Each structure stands twice: as C-alpha cells, then as structure tokens.
Amino acid sequence: MRLRSGVFAASCLLVEALGVALFLRGFFPVPVRSLPRREARGDPPAEPAPPGPGMRSNWTKIPPPLFKKVVIVLIDALRDDFVFGSKGKQFMPYTTQVVEKGTSYSFIAEAKPPTVTMPRIKALMTGSIPGFIDVIVNLNSPALLDDNLIWQAKAAGKRIIFYGDDTWVKLFPKHFVEYDGTTSFFVSDFTEVDNNVTRHLDRVLKREDWDLLILHYLGLDHIGHMTGPNSPLVGPKLHEMDNILKKIHISLLSKEEASLPNLLVVCGDHGMSETGSHGGSSEGEVHTPLLFISSAFEKRSGPLTQPELVQQTDLASTLAVGLGLPISRNSVGNLILPVVGGKTMREQLRFVHLNGFQLSRLLQQNTPAYEKDPGYEHFKKAEKSHGNWIKLYLEGNNSEILLNLGKKVLKQYLEALKTLSSSLSKQVAQYDMYSMMVGTVIIMEVLLLLLLSVPKALSSQAEFEVPLSPPLFSLLFYLMCLMLCAVHVIVCTSAESLCYFCSMSWLTAAGVMMLISALMCGILSAIAKIFENSRLPLKNPVVSSSSRSEIDVLILAGTIGHVLSLGASSFIEEEHQTWYFLINTLCLVLCQELCRNNFLLKECDPQCGTTVKQNVDSIGEASECKNIDIPAAGSSKLGKASSSADFIKGSDKWISLASPWIILICCRLLRSLNQTGVQWAHRPDFGHWLTSSEHKPELSFLAAVSLLMIFFLVQRRCSLVSKIAMALGLLGVYSYRAAIGNVIFPWQHDSKDISKGITEARFVYVFVLGIVFTGTKDLLKSQVISTDSSVKSTGLWEVYSGLVLLAALLFRPHNLPVLVFCLLIQTMMTKYIWRPLKSDAAQITIMHYWFGQAFFYFQGNSNGIATVDVSAGFVGLESYVEIPAIFLTAFATYAGPLLWAIHLLCYLSSEVSRNSAAVGHGCFCYALMRSIPVAIYIVLVTGLRYHLFIWSVFSPKLLYEGVHVFITAAICLFFTAMDQSYSQKVQDRK
C-alpha cells in the first residue's frame, strides 16, 4: 500500500496518542472518591438493628470526643529508627522512657510513595492516598478540597492553631485561628526554621482558647538533605525535639481535667534514605514512628515488643474518633483499635462499625461489583453479628458470653476493615506498570518506525510503499499476537493490583496486541528493506553528507541537547531557557548564512555557477532520499547562493541582513514581559508592572496599539469581507477587556465595569466563526471543484486569521504584544529569510516548531500546572460548560505552538515555487519533532517515578507533553486534509 508522508505521519501520531493515553492512565490512576466535601456532612449510621420485631438501638449519633485537647507534632523526615533504634535511646531519652514505660501506644506508620511532604500531609489529614490527578482536578487551587480532618474540626467549632511548614497554610487556608508558616526550601537552615515554631510554644501552652495544635518541624529534614541520616548533626536535633516533646507532654498533663484527658501525637510525614533524600519506596523512606501519648492509656508493663505496623492513612480515622468527628468520606484508613481499647465493648463496636460503614460506602461509589468484594461480604457478616450482640445487650445480658461474643464481633470487624482498606488502596497505591509498559512499547515502536521512514518520507516524491500484506499475513505476526495475548492473560490473572488495561474487554486488548505486532513487523520489514537497499550500488555518488549546512548541524545538535536535558529536574523547571538559547543561536546561524549568500559567494567566478548547475541537475536525477522541494535551486549550498543573490536587490538585501537581529531584539523584549519557570518566577517583570492598577492607562494604550498591529499584519492575505470582520472583531476584543475592567476607553474616567463582558465576547466569537467559515468555504471549494491554488491559499490564511482573532480575545491584555511579535517574526522570516535562503521544507518545519515552543513560554507558561490560565475557558460563558471550557483553555495555553503550526501549513501551501511534496514533508517533520521528546521523556519518567520531584516537576511536564501529542495529532490530520494538490498531481500523472 502506497502512502504519502503526511498520511503516514498523521496515522503514526494517532497510534502514538493511543499509547500516550494508555501510559498516562497507568501513571495517573484515578483515586477513589466519595461525595464532594460540601455534601459530606450527613446523619451518621445507627447501630445495626437487632433481629426480631420491636427492637432497635437508641444510639444514632456520632460518639462524643475521647480527648479534650490534641497536639500533633509532625517532625519532617523522622525515620522509625530515630525513635525506636539506638539513636532514640541515646538522643531522645524522655520519649524512649514514655514509649517503654509510660502511658503510650507506639506504631510504625507506613507511608506510600511518593514520600514527599505535600502528598503525605494529605494522606495524614484525609486518610486517602493522594494521586497527582488531584492537582489536575483543582487546576489553579492548591487548597485541599477533599473532605478532611481539619475541615471537619473547623465545621464542628474546634479552634485550630498551626505553626511550621507553610504547606499546611496553602492546603488549609482560613482554617486556623492562628498560624505562622515557615518555608521548606532553605535546606541549609537547620536552626531558625525550628526556632520559629518553638518560640510560640510557651505562650500557646498556657492558653485555653484552642482545641487542636499542630506543629510541623523541618530542621531534621534539612539536615538529612544536606548531610544524610548518619550526620553528627542528627543527634543534637533529635535531642532538641525530645526536649520539645517533654515540654508539651508535661504541660498537657498539668492542665488535664477529670472529665477528658489530652492527647499528644508524634509522627513523621516520611522518612529518609541512606543518602538523606526521600521520595522513593525504600524502608527508611516509608517507615515513620507514630506515637499516641495520653493519661487515658494504661501504663506499659512487661518487656518492650516491636511496634506494630499500621498505615499512615489510619491516623485520620483514629483522630476523627478521638475528636468526636465524622470520619473523612474519602479515607481508606482503619481505626487503630488500641487507642480506643480502654472504652466499653459497646463503644468499641460502635467505633469500628462507623469506620466499616464509611469504607463500605466508599467502595460502593467506586466499584461496580462491590457486593462481590470480600471486604464488603465480611463487613455485612460482622454487621449481622453486631446486631445479635446488640439484642443480647439490650436484653440486659451481662454474662461472660456477651463479652466473648463482643470480642468475636470485634475481630470480624477488624478483618473486614483490613480487607476493605486493602481493596480501596490498591486503586491508587501503586503505579499501573502493565498499562504503562504497553503504552511505552506503542510509543517507542511509532518513533522507531518514523525514524526508519525518514529517507523515503523526505524524498522528492514524499510517497513510499508500506508493506502491509507480507507482515500482516506472515507467520511472525501471528506468533507475536499469540505470544502477547498469552502474556496478557498471565499478567491479568496473576496481578495483585488493579490494572486498567486488564479491565478492558478481551476484544479491545486483542486489538491492541495486534497493533503492537503489526508495528513490530513493519519495523522489521523497514529494517530489512534498508539492508537490501544498502547492498545496491549508488547511481550518483554526488550526493554526500558533507553538503550539510550549519543550520542542519544546529537542528540536530539542538534536538539531541533538548531531549537529553529532560532527564534533569532543573532543566525541566527552566526549559524556557533551553528554547530561548536555541532560537537565539538559530538567529545567529541564519545571519551567518545570509551574510555568506550576500557577500562571500557573490564573488565566485562564473565557473562556480556552471558547476553548481551540474551538481543540482545530477542531484535531481539521482536520489529519492534527498528532500528536494525547490525546483530551481536544489539542496546544494552554492546552488542556493547563486539563485538567491539575484533575488535580494536594493533595500531588501539590507532588511534581510537585519532580520535576524530584529528577531533577536523581539525575543529579548518578550523575555522581559513574563518571568516564568521556577528560579526567577518571583522576580518582577514588565507584565506585572502593566497589570498593576496604577498603570491601567499605559496597559490600555499598549493593548490598543497591539490590536492595530495585529490587524495590519494579518489582513494582507484576507478577502475584503474577512478584513472587515477582523477589524470589528479586534474592536470587540478591546471592548471586552474594557467591559471587565482590564483596560479603559479614552472617555472613561473610572474603571467601573460596563458588564461582565459576555455580550462583547460573544460578539467577537461571531466574527471568529465567520472568518473561519469563510476560509473553510474556500478550502472546500478548492478540494471539490479543484480550482487554482490561490483559492486554497486564501482559505488557509483566512482560517489562520480567525485563529489569531480568537487568540487575541483569550490572551490577557498585557500578553497581546506576544501575538504581535509572533506575527511580525513570521512575516520577516517568510519574506527576508526563508525565501532568500531557499530553505527546504524540513528546515522550515523545524524552525516553526522551535519558535512555537519558545512562544509557548513567551506567553508566560511553564512546566507547572499553576501557570495554566483557567480564566480563558470562561470567556463569553455565563457558567461552566465542559467542552467549550476545555477547548478554550487548551487553545489559550498552546496558542504559540498552534499558530506557528498553522502558519507552516499556510506558508508551504502558498509557495507556488515549491515541490508539491512540501506539505507532506512538513507534516512528517512536525510529527517526528513531537515524537522524539515525548518518547524519550516517557522512558525517563518511568525510570524516575520514585524521584523526589516526580510529582512537583516531572509529572506536570508529562501532562503537558501528553496534551501536546494530542494537539499535534489534530494538526497533522489538518495537514493531511489540506495536502490534496500532491495526490491530484499523482493521479494526473497516472
């Protein structure tokens, strides 16, 4: 089967998008969720109804609190052996004494990776296992919106005070009656960061106006990062923590009343590895101590035993019971029974029944076949036994039989709780490695197939034979299908954790296996073809790799360098610097090429032109593997020079020479407009200056000038109707921004909003749709009626103009210069760089791709989720409408890459001097440039999935890469639909 380069590239990207979606689904498993927090408050379940008529329990409310005041001391990076090991005995004598002989219960809490602070705080307070997808659901809101212990306590009227890591303040804004947050990023500070917490203690412990006190100490974590767990600094820090715990414990004991005791909880959010870091799943990182200290517990006696292992998520359920609060709806934790072991049997059964009811309800809302779950079956059996126990209890039976039956019911409940928690935790506790591996295999196969197809895809014909029949009907294909299906059956039947790919229908899974087998057979066939062709003698040895220009070398080196930089978190945080460097270097290389063509090669003797002509003719006859899309000039560097020397005459020559420098100046101005990344994002920039209220006149003037420049740069290639629509649309853009108060009209003396901007925005949408419809009409006319290429070119430019108008509406006013410079650079490069240099389609495509990436960051975007402008999704909408909001947000975010990609299609289609295969070449190169980084990055992320910054740095970048693949696939489909001139030419030839 013969395929054009564009069709082949678009098909490959669609398959790659499938692989990316499968990988993302495995990397970001959907966490279990219950009702929203606002709906979380409801009537608690009553005790199980006793069997028999006329009998019912009278206990229908949440049990009262067990403790009056609770103090939570969270010591960041506190490993279990720092308390229970030799270091604890040496440096924490008071805590060790309380653990061994005091009124306390000791446990080892197991944290699930990633073992970093923010997800661990969420786990401690919600009882759920947080997934990174939570950040996506709450795009611009770092606040924790799930039902949690802090919110329940505040809703119950409890007064909460917090001192320590300011992550808590961000997660729980307006929840604390008093707080003092300290930053966690100055890891060289071991002392002040903890002193800022301790300095409040004496004053707070004397007061009575609080119910819950939370202290988060960071010094130990900083020592671990700097010097490791065996540092001599660890001992003094542990001793400091021991003295603080002693002070708190003695103060709580001195203020206890006869009615209710107080509780001190000591825990860590995560541990640390042997190198002092954390984020992974080693024992030192996931095991932390968990101490409950209260006079309500019995004093320890007998030999000290190894602390019991519990889950970190169990703390939320236990504290909820201790404070007399409902258990968080999304909690997967179990009640730690010894903490309530001193209560009566009825109370203990009531506590575990509430926990079991909450877990079973969460299971019902997340698992369709919940009734078949072993944990649910065990809970129902325990609930039935509990009802029988209630019957005996209400009948006044106080014999030993009642106590033994209660212990039996309690054991049943604990077994049910353990099984339910395990079933729920499996959905989010682990990466879905099987789905990730299947997605990775598909992505890598597509990349390899694209790389092997480069010579044929970029040939002068841009068409090649795809050998489908031999691979698809070969023995190898069927053997691979059978082998992969067998592996699928083995993995899915033996997997302990839930797997998304295994949950698919067998027919769908078999289709994916056939796709993988077909891709592999295609790769092997392509490799065999290459070896077969390599044995054939070359007809014309004139084509050599030595003819590569500096631009080709830069493109190759820049692509490789960018891909390698993705393995470092700092380079991902500051990726904009990489793209700024690449486009600046590209401008300097283009300047060199222009100088060579205009000055150095003009002095060649007349024989040079003859030699060039001979070389070009021989190249044109020889190689199918060379990208030749310019009929006269060929690909020889001297050939380009000889044809471009006459092209640039008079003032145009000097404008051409100045163009790279003007582009460099534009890029430097754009860098000053928006500070992005992480390291310097806090620094003031020109955008902040413009958006301040006192500079609204300056912003208004800049916005007006920018809109005029946009009209001047865009209208040149549009029809008269589209020009009028563009002018009215840009006027509507300014009116919309004035309506919502961003800018002002000259006759306005105040900044009162005229309206919410709904009418003005929809006014602009009408013109956007009108311009796009006009362009689409011309495109359909060119495809159906087969008119001349000018109709198609005009249609494409009008579609492009409509997208520019949409971008102008969605961009914030201070970002309109980004759009102006984008159009200006495109115009200058088209007229004064690409045409004089006679650049081929591959080079032009990669330049478009590079500038598209740079303008993504010029907009103020970064690889962090927080820079996504969600407000763009609500322009012209009165309420949230999912599909339009997603489209508008995605378009506003990726406007830079999108506009450069559509400009590429417009440019290649409108250049009549180019080979008709140029659009196919452009589509293929664009697909290849997108496939290389996403394939390599997915492999890197898989290897770094337990890295310290996997959730804060690598995962957001992975989402950006995934969405970019889907957008690029849509762009390549558009390229393919527009690439009809070549197919018509081939048909005419036949």
Residue pairs with C-beta under 8 A, 6 or more apart in sequence:
1 465
1 466
1 468
1 469
2 463
2 464
2 465
2 466
3 11
3 463
3 464
3 466
4 462
4 463
4 920
4 976
4 979
4 982
4 983
5 457
5 458
5 462
5 463
5 464
5 917
5 920
5 921
5 923
5 924
6 462
6 919
6 920
6 923
6 924
6 972
6 975
6 976
6 979
7 976
7 979
8 453
8 457
8 464
8 466
8 924
9 450
9 457
9 923
9 924
9 926
9 927
9 928
9 972
9 975
9 976
10 923
10 927
10 969
10 972
10 973
10 975
10 976
12 446
12 449
12 450
12 927
12 931
13 446
13 927
13 930
13 931
13 965
13 968
13 969
13 972
14 969
14 973
15 442
15 446
15 515
15 519
16 442
16 443
16 446
16 447
16 931
16 934
16 935
16 965
16 969
17 965
17 966
17 969
18 442
18 515
19 438
19 439
19 440
19 441
19 442
19 443
19 446
20 439
20 443
20 934
20 938
20 961
20 962
20 965
20 966
21 439
21 962
22 435
22 436
22 438
22 439
22 442
22 500
22 501
22 512
23 435
23 436
23 439
23 440
23 443
23 938
23 962
24 439
24 958
24 959
24 962
25 432
25 435
25 439
25 500
26 431
26 432
26 433
26 434
26 435
26 436
26 438
26 439
26 499
26 500
26 501
27 431
27 432
27 436
27 941
27 945
27 955
27 958
28 131
28 132
28 133
28 136
28 955
29 131
29 133
29 427
29 428
29 431
29 432
29 498
29 500
30 131
30 133
30 427
30 428
31 128
31 129
31 130
31 131
31 133
31 134
31 330
31 427
31 428
32 128
32 330
32 332
32 362
32 365
32 366
32 424
32 427
32 428
33 146
33 330
33 365
33 366
34 40
34 147
34 329
34 330
34 361
34 362
34 365
35 147
35 329
35 365
36 145
37 145
37 146
37 147
37 148
37 151
37 329
40 147
40 326
40 328
40 329
41 155
41 326
43 60
44 60
44 61
44 62
44 326
44 354
45 353
45 354
45 357
46 56
46 57
46 59
46 60
47 57
47 59
47 60
47 349
47 350
47 353
47 386
47 390
48 57
48 353
48 383
48 384
48 386
48 387
48 390
49 55
49 56
49 57
49 387
49 390
50 56
50 57
50 387
50 388
50 390
50 391
50 394
51 387
51 388
51 391
52 391
55 391
55 394
57 390
57 394
59 346
59 350
62 324
62 325
62 326
62 354
63 321
63 324
63 347
63 350
63 351
63 354
64 324
65 260
65 322
65 323
65 324
65 325
66 260
66 261
66 263
66 296
66 321
66 322
66 323
66 324
66 340
66 343
67 260
67 261
67 262
67 263
67 294
67 296
67 322
67 323
68 211
68 256
68 257
68 259
68 260
68 261
68 262
69 210
69 211
69 212
69 213
69 252
69 255
69 262
69 263
70 211
70 212
70 213
70 262
70 263
70 264
70 265
70 319
70 322
70 323
71 212
71 213
71 214
71 215
71 248
71 252
71 262
71 263
71 264
71 265
72 212
72 213
72 214
72 215
72 265
72 267
72 319
73 215
73 217
73 241
73 244
73 245
73 248
73 264
73 265
73 266
73 267
74 124
74 164
74 214
74 215
74 216
74 217
74 267
74 268
74 269
75 217
75 220
75 241
75 266
75 267
75 268
76 117
76 165
76 184
76 216
76 217
76 218
76 219
76 220
76 221
76 268
76 269
76 270
77 220
77 221
77 224
77 268
77 269
77 270
77 271
77 272
77 278
78 220
78 267
78 268
78 271
78 288
78 289
79 229
79 268
79 271
79 272
79 284
79 287
79 288
79 289
80 108
80 271
80 287
80 288
80 289
80 307
81 87
81 88
81 284
82 88
82 92
82 220
82 229
82 234
82 238
82 289
83 92
83 95
83 96
83 99
83 266
83 289
83 291
84 99
84 106
84 108
84 289
84 307
87 234
87 235
87 238
88 95
88 96
88 99
88 238
89 96
90 235
91 234
91 235
91 236
91 238
91 239
91 242
92 238
92 239
92 241
92 242
92 245
93 242
94 242
94 243
94 245
94 246
94 249
95 242
95 245
95 246
95 266
95 291
98 104
98 249
98 291
98 293
99 106
99 291
99 304
100 300
100 304
101 299
101 300
102 293
102 299
102 300
103 293
103 294
103 295
103 296
103 297
103 298
103 299
103 300
104 291
104 292
104 293
104 294
104 297
104 300
105 291
105 292
105 297
105 336
105 338
105 339
106 289
106 290
106 291
106 307
107 289
107 290
107 291
107 292
107 307
107 308
107 309
107 310
107 336
108 287
108 288
108 289
108 290
108 307
108 308
108 309
108 310
109 267
109 268
109 287
109 288
109 289
109 290
109 310
109 311
109 312
109 314
109 315
110 286
110 287
110 309
110 310
110 311
110 312
111 120
111 123
111 269
111 270
111 271
111 285
111 286
111 287
111 288
111 312
112 123
112 129
112 286
112 312
112 425
112 429
113 279
113 280
113 281
113 285
113 286
113 946
114 279
114 280
114 946
114 950
114 951
115 270
115 271
115 278
115 279
115 280
115 281
115 285
115 286
116 270
116 278
116 279
116 948
116 951
116 952
117 165
117 167
117 184
117 269
117 270
118 167
118 171
118 951
118 952
119 130
119 951
120 269
120 270
120 312
121 167
121 168
121 171
121 269
122 128
122 130
122 134
122 144
122 146
122 148
122 171
123 129
123 130
123 312
123 313
123 316
124 267
124 269
124 312
124 313
124 315
124 316
125 144
125 148
125 149
125 150
125 171
125 172
125 316
125 328
126 144
126 146
126 147
126 148
126 149
126 316
126 328
126 330
126 331
127 149
127 313
127 314
127 315
127 316
127 317
127 327
127 328
127 330
127 331
127 332
127 333
128 146
128 313
128 328
128 330
128 331
128 332
128 428
129 313
129 332
129 425
129 428
129 429
130 428
131 428
132 951
132 955
134 146
135 865
135 951
135 956
136 865
136 959
138 145
139 865
139 868
139 870
140 865
140 866
140 868
140 870
142 170
142 171
142 866
143 170
143 171
143 172
143 173
144 171
144 172
146 328
146 330
147 328
147 329
147 330
148 172
148 316
148 328
149 316
149 319
149 320
149 323
149 325
149 328
150 160
150 172
150 175
151 172
151 175
152 320
152 325
152 326
152 328
153 160
153 211
153 212
153 323
153 325
154 160
154 175
156 323
156 324
156 325
158 211
158 212
158 323
159 177
159 209
159 210
159 211
159 212
160 175
160 176
160 177
160 210
160 211
160 212
160 213
160 214
161 176
161 177
161 178
161 179
161 204
161 210
161 212
161 213
161 214
162 168
162 169
162 172
162 176
162 178
162 179
162 180
162 181
162 213
162 214
162 215
162 216
163 179
163 180
163 196
163 197
163 200
163 214
163 215
163 216
164 181
164 182
164 197
164 214
164 215
164 216
164 217
164 218
165 181
165 182
165 184
165 216
165 218
166 181
166 182
166 183
166 184
167 184
167 216
168 179
168 181
168 214
168 216
169 176
169 179
169 181
177 209
177 210
178 210
180 196
180 197
180 200
182 193
182 196
182 197
182 218
183 193
184 193
184 218
184 221
186 193
186 222
187 221
187 222
187 225
187 226
188 222
188 226
189 219
189 222
190 219
190 222
190 223
190 226
190 233
190 237
191 219
193 217
193 218
193 219
193 222
194 217
194 218
194 219
194 237
194 240
197 215
197 216
197 217
198 244
201 215
201 244
201 247
201 248
204 210
204 213
205 247
205 248
205 251
208 255
211 323
212 323
215 244
217 241
217 244
219 237
219 240
220 234
220 237
220 238
220 241
221 272
221 278
223 231
223 233
223 234
223 237
223 276
224 231
224 234
224 272
224 276
224 277
224 278
225 276
225 277
226 276
227 233
227 276
228 274
228 275
228 276
229 272
229 273
229 274
229 276
229 284
230 274
231 276
245 264
245 266
248 264
249 264
249 293
252 262
252 263
252 264
253 262
253 295
255 262
256 262
256 295
261 294
261 295
261 296
262 294
262 295
263 292
263 293
263 294
263 296
263 322
264 291
264 292
264 293
264 294
265 290
265 291
265 292
265 293
265 315
265 319
266 289
266 290
266 291
266 293
267 288
267 289
267 290
267 291
267 315
268 288
268 289
269 288
270 278
270 285
270 286
270 288
271 278
271 284
271 285
271 286
271 287
271 288
272 278
272 284
272 285
273 280
273 282
273 284
273 285
274 282
274 284
277 948
278 285
278 948
279 285
279 946
279 947
279 948
279 949
279 950
280 946
280 947
280 948
281 946
288 312
289 307
290 310
290 312
290 315
292 318
292 336
292 339
296 342
297 338
297 339
297 342
298 342
310 334
310 336
311 333
311 334
311 421
311 425
313 331
313 332
313 333
313 421
313 425
314 333
314 334
314 335
314 336
315 333
315 336
316 327
316 328
316 331
316 333
317 327
317 328
317 331
317 333
317 334
317 335
317 336
317 355
317 358
318 333
318 335
318 336
318 339
319 325
320 326
320 327
320 328
320 331
321 327
321 335
321 339
321 340
321 351
321 354
321 355
322 339
322 340
327 354
327 355
327 358
329 358
329 361
329 362
330 362
331 358
331 359
331 362
332 359
332 362
332 421
332 424
332 425
333 421
334 355
334 414
334 417
334 418
334 421
335 351
335 352
335 355
335 417
337 348
337 352
337 410
337 414
340 347
340 348
340 351
341 348
343 351
345 402
345 403
345 406
345 407
345 410
346 393
346 406
348 406
348 410
349 386
349 389
349 406
349 409
349 410
349 413
352 410
352 413
352 414
352 417
353 383
353 386
353 413
355 417
356 379
356 382
356 383
356 413
356 416
356 417
356 420
359 375
359 379
359 417
359 420
359 421
359 424
360 370
360 375
360 376
360 379
360 420
362 424
363 370
363 373
363 375
363 376
363 420
363 423
363 424
364 370
364 376
366 424
366 427
367 373
367 423
370 376
371 377
373 419
373 420
373 423
374 419
374 423
375 416
375 417
375 418
375 419
375 420
375 421
375 422
375 423
376 420
378 412
378 415
378 416
378 419
378 420
379 413
379 416
379 417
379 420
381 412
381 416
382 409
382 412
382 413
382 415
382 416
385 405
385 408
385 409
385 412
386 409
386 413
388 405
389 402
389 405
389 406
389 409
392 401
392 402
392 405
393 402
426 496
426 497
426 498
427 498
429 497
430 497
431 945
432 497
432 498
432 499
432 500
432 501
434 491
434 492
434 495
434 499
434 501
434 502
435 499
435 500
435 501
436 942
438 501
438 512
438 516
439 938
440 938
440 939
440 942
441 516
442 512
442 515
442 516
442 519
443 931
443 934
443 935
443 938
444 935
444 939
445 516
445 519
445 520
445 523
446 519
446 931
446 935
447 931
447 932
447 935
448 523
449 519
449 522
449 523
449 526
450 457
450 924
450 927
450 928
450 931
451 928
452 523
452 526
452 527
452 530
453 464
453 526
453 924
454 928
455 624
455 625
456 464
456 624
456 625
457 464
457 920
457 921
457 924
458 625
458 626
458 627
458 842
458 921
458 924
458 925
459 623
459 624
459 625
459 626
459 627
459 917
460 620
460 624
460 626
460 627
460 628
460 629
460 915
460 917
461 624
461 917
462 917
462 920
462 921
462 924
462 982
463 917
463 920
463 982
463 986
466 522
467 522
467 525
467 529
468 522
470 525
471 477
471 518
471 521
471 522
471 524
471 525
472 518
472 521
474 521
476 521
476 524
477 517
477 518
477 521
480 516
480 517
480 520
480 521
481 510
481 513
481 514
481 517
484 513
484 516
484 517
485 509
485 510
485 513
488 501
488 502
488 509
488 513
491 499
491 502
492 499
492 501
492 502
495 502
501 509
501 512
502 509
504 512
539 622
540 618
540 619
540 621
540 622
540 623
542 615
542 618
542 619
542 622
543 619
543 622
543 623
543 625
543 626
547 635
547 636
547 637
549 593
549 637
550 589
550 592
550 593
551 586
551 589
551 590
551 593
551 839
551 843
552 843
554 585
554 586
554 589
555 843
555 846
558 582
558 585
558 586
558 850
559 846
559 929
559 932
561 578
562 578
562 579
562 582
562 933
563 932
563 933
563 936
563 937
565 571
565 572
565 575
565 578
566 572
566 933
566 936
566 937
566 940
566 957
567 940
567 944
569 947
569 949
569 953
569 954
571 578
572 863
572 953
572 954
572 957
573 677
573 678
573 679
573 862
573 863
573 864
573 953
574 677
574 678
574 679
575 677
575 857
575 863
575 957
576 676
576 677
576 854
576 857
576 862
577 677
579 850
579 853
579 854
579 856
579 857
580 667
580 671
580 854
580 857
582 850
582 854
583 667
583 850
583 851
583 854
584 664
584 667
586 847
586 850
587 660
587 661
587 663
587 664
587 667
588 660
588 664
590 659
590 660
590 833
590 837
591 657
591 660
591 661
593 837
594 656
594 657
594 659
594 660
594 833
594 836
594 837
595 657
596 641
597 640
597 641
597 644
597 645
597 836
597 837
598 645
598 648
598 653
598 656
598 657
601 608
601 638
601 641
601 642
601 645
602 641
602 645
604 638
604 641
604 642
608 638
608 642
609 642
611 638
612 636
612 638
612 639
612 642
613 639
615 634
615 636
615 638
615 639
616 633
616 634
616 636
616 639
619 626
619 628
619 634
619 635
619 636
620 628
620 634
626 635
627 635
627 840
627 841
627 842
627 921
628 634
628 635
628 840
628 915
629 840
629 841
629 914
629 915
629 917
629 918
629 921
630 838
630 840
630 913
630 914
630 915
631 913
631 915
632 643
632 913
633 639
633 640
633 642
633 643
633 644
633 838
634 640
635 840
640 837
640 838
643 838
644 836
644 837
644 838
647 835
647 836
648 656
648 836
652 832
655 832
656 832
656 833
656 836
659 828
659 829
659 832
659 833
660 833
662 828
663 825
663 828
663 829
666 821
666 824
666 825
667 821
667 854
667 858
669 817
669 821
670 817
670 818
670 821
670 855
670 858
671 858
672 685
672 686
673 685
673 686
673 687
673 814
673 815
673 817
673 818
673 858
673 860
674 685
674 687
674 815
674 818
674 858
674 859
674 860
675 681
675 682
675 683
675 684
675 685
675 687
676 857
676 860
676 861
676 862
676 867
677 862
678 862
678 864
681 862
686 814
687 814
687 815
687 860
689 695
690 698
690 699
690 702
690 813
690 814
691 699
691 812
691 813
691 814
693 751
696 742
696 743
696 744
696 751
697 744
699 742
699 743
699 813
699 814
700 738
700 743
700 744
700 745
700 813
702 813
702 814
702 816
702 817
703 734
703 737
703 742
703 743
703 813
703 814
703 816
704 734
704 743
706 816
706 817
706 819
706 820
707 730
707 731
707 733
707 734
707 808
707 816
708 730
709 820
709 823
709 824
710 730
710 804
710 808
710 816
710 819
710 820
710 823
711 726
711 727
711 730
713 820
713 823
713 824
713 827
714 726
714 800
714 801
714 804
714 823
715 722
715 723
715 726
715 727
715 801
717 793
717 794
717 797
717 798
717 801
718 726
718 771
718 794
718 797
718 798
718 801
719 774
719 794
719 798
721 774
722 771
722 774
722 775
722 798
722 801
725 767
725 770
725 771
725 774
726 767
726 771
726 801
726 805
728 767
729 764
729 767
729 768
729 771
729 805
729 808
729 809
730 805
730 808
732 760
732 761
732 763
732 764
732 767
732 809
733 764
733 805
733 808
733 809
734 743
735 760
735 763
736 757
736 760
736 761
736 763
736 764
736 809
736 875
737 743
737 757
737 813
738 744
738 745
738 748
738 754
739 753
739 754
739 755
739 756
739 757
739 759
739 760
740 753
740 756
740 757
741 751
741 752
741 753
742 812
742 813
743 813
744 751
756 878
757 875
757 876
758 876
758 877
758 878
761 809
761 875
761 876
762 876
764 805
764 809
764 876
765 809
765 876
767 805
768 802
768 805
768 806
768 809
769 802
770 802
771 798
771 799
771 801
771 802
771 805
772 798
772 799
772 802
772 803
774 795
774 798
775 794
775 795
775 796
775 797
775 798
775 799
775 800
775 801
775 802
776 795
776 799
777 795
778 791
778 792
778 794
778 795
778 798
779 792
779 795
779 796
779 799
779 978
781 787
781 791
781 795
782 789
782 791
782 792
782 795
782 980
783 792
783 980
786 984
789 909
789 910
789 912
789 981
792 909
792 978
792 981
793 906
793 909
793 910
796 902
796 905
796 906
796 909
796 910
796 978
797 906
797 910
799 902
800 899
800 902
800 903
800 906
803 898
803 899
803 902
804 819
804 823
804 899
806 891
807 819
807 891
807 892
807 895
807 899
808 816
808 819
809 875
810 872
810 875
810 888
810 891
810 892
810 895
811 818
811 819
811 859
811 892
811 895
812 869
815 859
815 860
818 855
818 858
818 859
818 896
819 895
821 858
822 855
822 896
822 899
822 900
825 851
826 900
826 903
829 847
830 907
833 839
834 844
834 907
839 847
840 921
841 908
841 914
841 917
841 918
841 919
841 921
841 922
841 925
842 921
842 922
842 925
844 904
844 907
844 908
844 922
845 904
845 921
845 922
845 925
845 926
845 929
846 925
846 929
848 900
848 901
848 903
848 904
848 926
849 897
849 900
849 901
849 925
849 926
849 929
849 930
851 900
852 896
852 897
852 898
852 899
852 900
852 901
853 896
853 897
854 896
855 895
855 896
855 897
855 899
855 900
856 894
856 896
856 897
858 896
859 893
859 895
859 896
860 867
860 869
861 867
861 868
861 893
863 953
863 956
863 957
863 960
864 956
865 956
865 959
868 889
868 893
869 889
869 892
869 893
870 889
872 888
872 889
872 891
872 892
872 893
873 884
873 885
873 886
873 888
873 889
873 892
874 880
874 885
874 888
875 888
877 884
877 885
890 963
890 967
891 898
894 963
894 964
894 967
897 964
897 967
898 967
898 971
901 926
901 968
901 971
902 971
902 974
904 922
904 926
905 919
905 922
905 974
905 975
905 978
908 914
908 918
908 919
908 922
909 919
909 978
909 981
911 918
916 981
916 982
916 985
917 982
919 975
919 978
919 979
919 981
919 982
920 979
920 982
922 975
923 972
923 975
923 976
923 979
926 968
926 971
926 972
926 975
927 968
927 972
930 964
930 965
930 968
933 961
934 961
934 962
934 964
934 965
937 957
937 958
937 961
938 958
938 961
940 954
941 950
941 954
941 955
941 958
944 950
944 954
947 954
